[in-house]
Amino acid sequence: MTVTPPTRRAAEPADSGARNAQGGWLLAAPLLLFTAFMFLYPAITVLRTSLAKSNDVDSGGFTFSHYISFFSDELYVKALTNTLLIAVLTTVITGAIGLVYAYQLTVRPGLRRLQLALLLTPLLVNGVVRIFGLQLGLISVDHLLLRADLIDSPLGLDYSFAGIVIALVMFQFPFMAMAVYASLSRLDTSQLEAARTLGAGRLSVLVRVLLPIAVPGLVAGGVLTFAAAAGTFVVPAMMGGGRVNTVPQMIYTSVSQSQLWATASAFAVVLVVVLVIPIMLGTHFGSRDTSGPR
């Protein structure tokens, strides 16, 4: 009988682990390179440019003057306020109606295919076309209400702050509804029936049974909606008509019209920092156990 030396046996697992680790790094290398080239390098470049002394690309130097200019100019501060307010309102409204729609998807399995089709079909249409269609729809609503003598003057939803929020809700609603539905899909409807049988009202069932299960989906959808609403350029540009300034619009204007690369980079850094804080808080809250004592 041949006996394998103990030293060889001990060495084999170590060699195998080293080969697995090396293979793992080789598999991850393309993704790491892609991330570094597409995300890390642009982020570092924007941060470096925002601290440059002049607005020329790669001008060098170090100064905080562009950040000081941002917070000392009332126009820029107003744009930041508009951006955050639009993002918050869009997230709250989308979360409310997304929760209702996801609940209907969960408790009405017979209509689920139709509801999912109605939810996802608009995503097949180009975004610019959807915004243009919404503009025409809002104008038509004004005309109908005026002809019916229900209002004395147009509502003015087109080219307005409200119009931007309506368009963003339309854009983000499918993503929010699907995120909440992913959480509610594990809901046992018998829990709702048991709560009602034990005397719980509708509000109590919503707060104590439905919401704890929906929180992870609401947080995930809320983070996506908040970031997308604050960072979008096309929707405020088309629905605002230049009357409502946002930070993405200020960034575009600074680069396209004035070639103020350092100023635009400072605006971009401010926007990212302002967005990261609520996103991190939301993610932290969503990771907590909200199901309560069992």
C-alpha positions as MATLAB code, in Angstrom:
seq = 'MTVTPPTRRAAEPADSGARNAQGGWLLAAPLLLFTAFMFLYPAITVLRTSLAKSNDVDSGGFTFSHYISFFSDELYVKALTNTLLIAVLTTVITGAIGLVYAYQLTVRPGLRRLQLALLLTPLLVNGVVRIFGLQLGLISVDHLLLRADLIDSPLGLDYSFAGIVIALVMFQFPFMAMAVYASLSRLDTSQLEAARTLGAGRLSVLVRVLLPIAVPGLVAGGVLTFAAAAGTFVVPAMMGGGRVNTVPQMIYTSVSQSQLWATASAFAVVLVVVLVIPIMLGTHFGSRDTSGPR';
ca = [
       0.000    0.000    0.000;
       1.256    3.457   -0.926;
       0.932    6.096    1.771;
       0.771    9.744    0.745;
       3.227   11.823    2.735;
       1.520   14.145    5.256;
       3.402   17.141    3.959;
       1.985   16.674    0.457;
      -1.563   16.342    1.816;
      -1.227   19.569    3.770;
       0.236   21.376    0.809;
      -2.536   20.469   -1.630;
      -5.353   22.484    0.039;
      -3.098   25.543    0.246;
      -2.200   25.279   -3.428;
      -5.850   24.771   -4.321;
      -6.872   27.852   -2.306;
      -4.196   29.950   -3.980;
      -5.335   28.820   -7.430;
      -8.972   29.613   -6.570;
      -8.020   33.063   -5.314;
      -5.984   33.734   -8.441;
      -8.842   32.558  -10.629;
     -11.248   34.785   -8.746;
      -9.084   37.834   -9.366;
      -8.796   36.969  -13.049;
     -12.566   36.682  -13.343;
     -13.088   39.970  -11.506;
     -10.406   41.862  -13.439;
     -12.623   42.880  -16.410;
     -15.327   44.193  -14.069;
     -12.756   46.055  -11.975;
     -11.245   47.646  -15.074;
     -14.675   48.597  -16.370;
     -15.628   50.156  -13.028;
     -12.351   52.054  -12.777;
     -12.552   53.386  -16.328;
     -16.268   54.187  -16.478;
     -16.902   55.419  -12.911;
     -13.801   55.947  -10.795;
     -11.697   57.857  -13.334;
     -14.520   60.257  -14.369;
     -15.345   60.898  -10.702;
     -11.737   61.744   -9.868;
     -11.496   63.952  -12.959;
     -14.642   65.899  -12.020;
     -13.415   66.383   -8.445;
      -9.981   67.536   -9.620;
     -11.482   69.929  -12.171;
     -13.832   71.416   -9.564;
     -10.792   72.503   -7.535;
      -8.886   74.023  -10.472;
      -8.019   77.711  -10.409;
      -9.446   78.475  -13.854;
     -12.311   77.084  -15.912;
     -10.052   75.560  -18.556;
      -9.889   71.766  -18.752;
      -6.796   70.426  -16.922;
      -5.784   73.924  -15.879;
      -4.379   72.738  -12.557;
      -4.127   74.631   -9.303;
      -6.220   74.374   -6.154;
      -9.073   76.598   -4.993;
     -12.521   76.408   -3.402;
     -13.709   79.511   -5.217;
     -16.139   77.585   -7.452;
     -17.867   76.060   -4.423;
     -17.994   79.442   -2.707;
     -19.557   80.936   -5.835;
     -22.212   78.234   -5.842;
     -23.395   78.826   -2.268;
     -23.083   82.605   -2.490;
     -25.234   82.951   -5.614;
     -28.970   83.004   -4.947;
     -29.728   81.580   -8.398;
     -27.616   78.476   -7.784;
     -28.972   77.934   -4.270;
     -32.512   78.229   -5.647;
     -31.673   75.638   -8.300;
     -30.404   73.265   -5.601;
     -33.555   73.842   -3.534;
     -35.745   73.147   -6.566;
     -33.796   69.990   -7.318;
     -34.175   68.574   -3.805;
     -37.822   69.576   -3.487;
     -38.666   67.972   -6.838;
     -36.852   64.790   -5.812;
     -38.582   64.586   -2.422;
     -42.078   65.238   -3.790;
     -41.564   62.742   -6.608;
     -40.350   60.081   -4.176;
     -43.237   60.578   -1.725;
     -45.969   60.617   -4.385;
     -44.489   57.698   -6.313;
     -44.071   55.698   -3.105;
     -47.716   56.241   -2.103;
     -49.269   55.220   -5.408;
     -46.640   52.517   -5.942;
     -47.600   50.919   -2.632;
     -51.284   50.880   -3.605;
     -50.568   49.408   -7.033;
     -48.171   46.782   -5.659;
     -50.769   45.807   -3.061;
     -53.332   45.273   -5.813;
     -50.814   43.153   -7.708;
     -50.397   40.998   -4.605;
     -54.026   40.485   -3.562;
     -55.540   40.214   -7.082;
     -53.601   37.418   -8.809;
     -56.282   37.030  -11.465;
     -55.554   40.505  -12.853;
     -51.788   40.367  -12.308;
     -50.811   39.826  -15.933;
     -52.978   42.703  -17.122;
     -51.710   45.001  -14.368;
     -48.080   44.137  -15.097;
     -48.641   44.741  -18.800;
     -50.193   48.140  -18.108;
     -47.307   48.952  -15.768;
     -44.420   47.956  -18.023;
     -45.704   48.741  -21.530;
     -44.980   52.520  -21.265;
     -41.307   51.689  -20.724;
     -41.138   50.529  -24.355;
     -41.837   54.082  -25.553;
     -39.015   56.621  -25.866;
     -38.828   59.017  -22.930;
     -38.914   62.180  -25.036;
     -42.045   60.924  -26.799;
     -43.697   60.211  -23.444;
     -42.906   63.709  -22.184;
     -44.238   65.267  -25.381;
     -47.413   63.194  -25.085;
     -47.824   64.330  -21.479;
     -47.450   67.966  -22.544;
     -50.183   67.545  -25.144;
     -52.354   65.800  -22.581;
     -52.001   68.597  -20.031;
     -52.875   71.192  -22.670;
     -55.940   69.159  -23.678;
     -57.071   68.937  -20.042;
     -56.885   72.729  -19.771;
     -58.997   73.135  -22.920;
     -61.622   70.627  -21.735;
     -61.935   72.249  -18.309;
     -62.213   75.698  -19.860;
     -64.910   74.580  -22.296;
     -66.828   72.958  -19.442;
     -66.581   76.225  -17.436;
     -65.000   74.333  -14.562;
     -62.052   76.738  -14.411;
     -61.676   80.400  -15.356;
     -58.038   80.219  -16.454;
     -55.651   77.430  -17.528;
     -54.146   75.373  -14.731;
     -50.679   76.026  -16.136;
     -49.354   72.550  -15.422;
     -47.255   72.633  -18.579;
     -43.942   74.505  -18.185;
     -44.263   74.541  -14.410;
     -42.889   73.024  -11.222;
     -45.983   70.814  -10.913;
     -45.554   69.621  -14.491;
     -42.005   68.464  -13.745;
     -43.182   66.482  -10.714;
     -46.050   64.905  -12.696;
     -43.663   63.835  -15.473;
     -41.143   62.376  -13.027;
     -43.865   60.453  -11.214;
     -44.945   59.040  -14.576;
     -41.355   58.021  -15.338;
     -40.492   56.489  -11.966;
     -43.805   54.870  -11.046;
     -43.090   51.494  -12.757;
     -39.760   51.111  -10.972;
     -41.227   51.997   -7.592;
     -44.225   49.683   -8.048;
     -42.020   46.742   -9.046;
     -39.640   47.331   -6.123;
     -42.527   47.371   -3.630;
     -44.169   44.387   -5.307;
     -40.936   42.420   -4.867;
     -41.280   42.953   -1.112;
     -45.031   42.366   -0.907;
     -44.792   39.161   -2.952;
     -43.901   37.360    0.291;
     -47.013   38.705    2.006;
     -49.404   36.059    3.280;
     -52.866   37.524    2.670;
     -54.208   35.418    5.527;
     -52.339   37.774    7.872;
     -54.502   40.649    6.666;
     -57.673   38.616    7.115;
     -56.574   37.548   10.599;
     -55.850   41.158   11.582;
     -59.296   42.278   10.404;
     -60.940   39.344   12.202;
     -59.226   40.382   15.441;
     -60.719   43.873   15.133;
     -57.893   45.839   13.505;
     -59.028   48.786   11.393;
     -57.751   49.549    7.901;
     -55.171   52.047    9.169;
     -53.907   49.611   11.783;
     -53.599   46.820    9.209;
     -51.700   49.160    6.905;
     -49.277   50.394    9.560;
     -48.697   47.190   11.527;
     -48.973   44.453    8.893;
     -48.503   45.819    5.378;
     -45.921   48.576    5.817;
     -43.281   46.534    7.701;
     -43.191   44.057    4.822;
     -43.174   46.803    2.181;
     -40.405   48.910    3.764;
     -37.452   47.247    1.958;
     -39.159   47.752   -1.400;
     -40.165   51.310   -0.558;
     -36.593   52.141    0.431;
     -35.094   50.526   -2.673;
     -37.607   52.232   -4.957;
     -37.250   55.479   -3.032;
     -33.471   55.538   -3.450;
     -33.777   54.916   -7.195;
     -36.545   57.487   -7.581;
     -34.812   60.155   -5.499;
     -31.503   59.797   -7.349;
     -33.152   59.722  -10.782;
     -35.453   62.680  -10.052;
     -32.621   64.838   -8.720;
     -30.193   63.937  -11.495;
     -32.444   64.125  -14.548;
     -31.972   66.840  -17.138;
     -34.467   66.065  -19.914;
     -37.639   66.239  -17.804;
     -37.004   69.679  -16.215;
     -35.766   71.012  -19.549;
     -38.915   69.946  -21.430;
     -41.567   70.254  -18.721;
     -40.069   73.321  -17.041;
     -39.520   75.267  -20.239;
     -36.632   77.185  -18.664;
     -38.865   78.555  -15.900;
     -37.722   76.129  -13.200;
     -33.953   75.872  -12.758;
     -32.362   72.692  -11.430;
     -28.736   71.757  -10.786;
     -28.449   69.408  -13.823;
     -29.691   72.255  -16.021;
     -27.139   74.630  -14.497;
     -24.376   72.092  -15.172;
     -25.442   71.730  -18.797;
     -25.714   75.490  -19.284;
     -22.315   76.143  -17.704;
     -20.617   73.725  -20.088;
     -22.582   74.149  -23.319;
     -22.909   77.926  -23.321;
     -20.010   79.265  -21.260;
     -17.430   76.452  -21.229;
     -17.119   76.819  -17.449;
     -15.755   73.355  -16.824;
     -14.557   73.931  -13.260;
     -17.796   75.646  -12.262;
     -19.891   72.837  -13.738;
     -17.689   70.247  -11.998;
     -18.215   71.987   -8.646;
     -21.978   71.930   -9.233;
     -21.787   68.218  -10.026;
     -19.804   67.444   -6.859;
     -22.287   69.411   -4.731;
     -25.180   67.511   -6.293;
     -23.526   64.138   -5.669;
     -22.720   64.962   -2.039;
     -26.224   66.254   -1.363;
     -27.720   63.095   -2.883;
     -25.397   60.633   -1.165;
     -26.438   61.688    2.356;
     -30.195   60.913    2.100;
     -29.476   57.805    0.019;
     -27.144   56.446    2.721;
     -29.700   57.252    5.428;
     -32.462   55.566    3.441;
     -30.340   52.494    2.810;
     -29.439   52.272    6.503;
     -33.092   52.572    7.522;
     -34.149   49.984    4.957;
     -31.621   47.461    6.284;
     -33.165   47.562    9.754;
     -35.663   44.956   10.886;
     -39.059   46.655   10.648;
     -41.189   43.607   11.252;
     -41.428   44.251   14.981;
     -41.458   41.712   17.810;
     -42.567   38.195   16.984;
];
